[in-house]
Amino acid sequence: MSLQEMRQHFVGIRNALKGKSKEEKLEIFEDVAFMKRWVRAVTTVLKYWDNLLKKMKQ
């Protein structure tokens, strides 16, 4: 799987979570602290990949 494909999967997961209520998210993650860390980590990775892909295109 390429970095671009992996990025697309993470974006899809993040977007799916944005559409869920807090209760639904808690049901999925079962731990608020873990859920918040996971979302922050995914956002950080996506920003990193976006910057990396931009540099590769230059």
N, C-alpha and C positions, 0 to 999 in steps of 0.2 A: 504494500500500500504506500503510495507517495505521501509526502508531507501535505500536499494540497487535498488529497482525499481524506487524510486524517483530520485536517482542519475542518473540512466540510462536515464530518461526522460530529465533531465537537460543537460546531455551530448549530447543527440540527438538534443535538441534545440540549444545548443551552436555550435555544428558542422554544423547544417543547416545554422546558421547565418554566420559562417566562409565562406561558399560558396557563400554568397550574395555580391553584389557590395555595395559600400557606398550608392548609390542612392536607392537601394532596401531596405537596412536597414533603411534609413531615411523614406521611405514610410511605413514601418512596425511600427517604433517607433514614427515618427513624431517630435522627439526632440533629438538632438545630445547628449546633456548633460545627459538626462535620459537614452539613449541607452548605453552610456559609463558607467554610474553608474550601470546599470542592468548587463552588461557583467562582470564588476569587482566583483559585489556581487555574481553572479553565480559562478565565478571562485573561490572566497573565500570559498563559501559553499562547492563546490566540493572538494577542498583541505582538508577542515575540515572533510568531510565525509570519504574521503580516509584514513586520519589518524585514524579516529574513527574505521573504518572497520579493519584496520591493527591491532589496539590494541585489538579488539574483537577476532581476530583470534589467538592471542598469548596465 
